[in-house]
Amino acid sequence: MEKLPARFRQPIVGLCIMIVMITCLPAILVSQNIPEGAPFWPAWQNALGQVAPFAIPLAVASALVFNLAANTFIEKV
């Protein structure tokens, strides 16, 4: 199997990291703060519903800004 070129590999790795962070960080916070005997999944879905609308546009905007900065300043050196 042939490896993907670096221009595809880096965005895929970044996307996978962001998916893991957006889904797992609310789960960690819920597991630390959930009351004894309360169901985990509804609390996690609620936390994910509160985090995702802000995290996803922030991730996309920061990726675009960092990509623009890298293409503008780093690749010309």
C-alpha positions as CSV (number, residue, x, y, z in Angstrom):
1,M,0.0,0.0,0.0
2,E,1.4,3.4,-1.0
3,K,1.6,6.1,1.6
4,L,-0.3,9.3,1.2
5,P,1.7,12.4,0.2
6,A,2.5,14.9,3.0
7,R,0.0,17.4,1.7
8,F,-2.9,15.0,2.4
9,R,-1.4,13.3,5.5
10,Q,-1.1,16.5,7.6
11,P,-4.8,17.6,7.2
12,I,-6.0,14.1,7.8
13,V,-4.0,13.8,11.0
14,G,-5.1,17.3,12.1
15,L,-8.8,16.4,11.5
16,C,-8.5,13.1,13.4
17,I,-6.9,15.0,16.4
18,M,-9.7,17.6,16.4
19,I,-12.4,14.9,16.3
20,V,-10.9,13.1,19.2
21,M,-10.5,16.3,21.2
22,I,-14.0,17.6,20.5
23,T,-15.6,14.3,21.5
24,C,-13.3,13.2,24.4
25,L,-12.7,16.4,26.3
26,P,-16.4,16.8,27.2
27,A,-16.5,13.1,28.2
28,I,-13.6,13.6,30.6
29,L,-15.3,16.7,32.1
30,V,-18.6,14.8,32.4
31,S,-17.0,11.8,34.0
32,Q,-15.2,14.0,36.6
33,N,-18.3,16.1,37.5
34,I,-21.2,13.6,37.1
35,P,-23.2,12.8,40.3
36,E,-23.1,9.3,41.7
37,G,-25.6,7.1,39.9
38,A,-26.4,9.6,37.1
39,P,-26.5,8.2,33.5
40,F,-23.3,9.1,31.6
41,W,-24.5,9.1,28.0
42,P,-27.2,11.8,28.2
43,A,-24.8,14.0,30.2
44,W,-22.1,13.5,27.6
45,Q,-24.5,14.2,24.7
46,N,-25.6,17.4,26.4
47,A,-22.0,18.5,27.0
48,L,-21.1,17.6,23.4
49,G,-24.1,19.6,22.2
50,Q,-22.8,22.6,24.2
51,V,-19.2,22.4,23.0
52,A,-19.4,21.4,19.3
53,P,-21.2,24.5,18.0
54,F,-18.3,26.6,19.2
55,A,-15.4,24.2,18.8
56,I,-16.0,23.2,15.2
57,P,-16.0,26.7,13.7
58,L,-13.1,27.7,15.9
59,A,-11.1,24.6,14.7
60,V,-11.9,25.4,11.0
61,A,-11.0,29.1,11.4
62,S,-7.8,28.4,13.3
63,A,-6.7,25.8,10.7
64,L,-7.3,28.3,7.9
65,V,-5.4,31.1,9.7
66,F,-2.4,28.8,10.6
67,N,-2.4,27.4,7.1
68,L,-2.3,30.9,5.6
69,A,0.4,32.0,8.0
70,A,2.5,28.9,7.2
71,N,2.1,29.4,3.5
72,T,2.9,33.1,3.7
73,F,5.9,33.2,6.1
74,I,7.4,29.7,6.5
75,E,7.5,28.4,2.9
76,K,9.2,31.6,1.6
77,V,12.2,31.2,3.9
